[in-house]
Amino acid sequence: YTINSTTITDDEAVVNVTIKAYPLMDMTLDLMNRLMSALFSLTFTTEEETTAYMLEQFNLLKVDYTKSFEGTVDVYLVKVDKDWKIVGGDKNMPLFNALTGNLMNIQEGLEY
């Protein structure tokens, strides 16, 4: 991550950061497609074989993808006693989306 700017007002702060992460949304959709295409052949396998296949496909994804997702977001903090804490709730949702490589927007990538 890169800290672009910081603004502190009393016990509140906003830190603008750029985060690079694995594109977990794309990776999850890719994994789902791989598993769906193998669904028929996996029907006649044991649970252990199915799990091994899923792990193999996931490991292949780690080779196929790099930290290509980049998001620039504001991180909202509040000072509690002497420590800075990340504000909970929806206020930091863009932060959590960036950290998870856009995974929180997966519904946009699904085809119905």
N, C-alpha and C positions, 0 to 999 in steps of 0.2 A: 504494500500500500504506500501511497504518497500523501502526505499532509499538504494541502494546498493553501489553507488559511485557517486562522483561529480567531474567533470573536468571543470575548469574555465580558459579561455584564453581571456584576454582583455574583450571585451563586448559580448562574446559568452560563453555558457555553455552547457555541456551535462550531464544530470543526468540519471543514470541507475536506473530504478525502477522495482519492481515486484508488479503487481496489481492482486488482487483477485476480481472477479466479478461474477455476475450471468451469466450463459452461455446463453445469449440472443439468439444466433443463434439456439441452440438446443431447447430452449423454443418456439421460433417463429415457427420452423418446427413442433414441437409437437402440437402447437395450430392450425396450418394449417391442420394437419392430423385430429385432433379432429373435426374441423369445416367441413372439407370435408366429413367425415363419417356421419355427421349429416345434410348434405346439403338437402337431400330429405325431411326429417321431418321438416326442417326449412322453406321449401317452403310455407307451409300453415299457418305460424305464422305471427303475426303482427310485425312491426318494433321494438316495445318495447320488445316483447318476444324474438326476435332474439338478440337484444342488451343485454338483461338480460342473455340469454344463453351464449353469448360470454364472458361477464364479469364473469360469474360463472366458465367457463372453464379457463379463465385467472387466477382467484383466486385459482383454483385448482393447476395450474402450480406453483404458488408461494409456495405452500405447498410441491410440489414434488421436487423442485430444491433448491439447496443451492449455495453459492458462490464457485462453484467448478472450474470455469475457472481461470487459472493462466497464466499470460503472463509477461515476463521480456523484457522490451523495453528501448531504449534510448529516452530521452525527450530532444529536442533541444530548447534552450532558447537564447534570445538576449536581451541585456540591452538597454532600451529606456529611456533616461534621467536617472533617478535613479532606475527605476523599471525593473524587469525581466519579459519578455513577452514570451509566447510560440510562436515559429516560425510557421507561417501558411503554407498552401499548403500541398504537399504530404510528406514533410520531417517528419512530426509527425503522419503520417497515422497509423503506428503500435501502437502508443499511443491510438488513437481514437478507433482502433479495440479492444485493450485490455480493455479499459473502457466500451465498449459495449459488452463484453463477446463474442467476435469473430463474432458479427453480420455482420460486413462488408464483411465477407467471406461466406455469406449465399448461394450464387450461387453455391458454391462447395457442399453444402448439399442437393441441389434440385435434384431430379431424374426426368429426362425428358423422 
